[in-house]
Amino acid sequence: MEDKKKGPPISADASKCAGCLVCALRCSLRFEKEFNPAKAAIRIRRLVGAENEYEISFTEKCDNCGLCARHCPYGALIQLGKAAA
């Protein structure tokens, strides 16, 4: 199976996530040409019973393009091997 990843892996620090979904909105715009987090390659889920705690995961569609990391306003996503802006 050929690896179709575009860039280095993306590291997620859920403790910095505010659940704003900017990452998922940007991702869905790239893949589907619409703002729809349900169609993004990144998933942000609020933990059950938690007010401000989230789980971050990536679907198989994720190709490590890094858009989510570049657009995260809280620094919860970092593309490894890339300098922080």
N, C-alpha and C positions, 0 to 999 in steps of 0.2 A: 504494500500500500504506500503510495507516494505521499510525502508530507507536504501539505499545501499551505503551511503557515507562512505568513509574510514577514514576520519579525520575531524578535525575542519574546519569551513568555511574559505574561502580565501578572504581577503580584497584587493581590487584593488584601487590604487591611480593613476588615469589617469594623474595627473599633473607630475608624475615622469616617465611616459612611453615615450620611445624614438621611439617606433614603430619598433624595431629591429626584432620582431617575434621569438626570442630565446625561449620564453615560448611556443608558438604554435608549433614550430619545435620539441621541446622535448616532448610535449604532443602527437603529432601525431605519433612520434616514438613509444611511449608506446602503444597507441591504435591500430595503423595500421602497425607498423614495417616499416614505411617509413617517410622521412622528407617531410611533406605536410601540411602546415598550414590550408588548407581548410578541412582537416580531423581531426583537433584538437577539443577538447572540450572547448577551449578558443578562443574567437574572438577578434581581435584587428582591429579597423577600424579608419582610419583618418577622422576627422570631416570635413565636407564639408566647403570649403573656408578657412580652417586652414592649416598652414604650418606644425606645430609641435604639434598638439593637437589630442589626440586619445580617443576613447571610448573602454572600456574593458568590455566584457561580457562573460558569460559561458553558454554552451548548457546544455541540460538535461543529456548528456553523462558524464558530469563532476562528478567525485566521490570524490572530495576533496583530492586526493592523495598527493597534495602538490609539485609535480615535477615542475610545472610552477613557483611557488614561490621560490623554491630552486635554480632554474637556471636563474631567472631574474637578469641581471647584474645592473639594475638601482634601485632596491628596490621598484618597483611599485606594486609588489604582495607580500603579507605577509599572511602566514597561521596563523590565530588567535589561540592562545594557544600554539604556538611553539616559542621558543626563537630565536631571530635573530642571524644568523651566523656571 
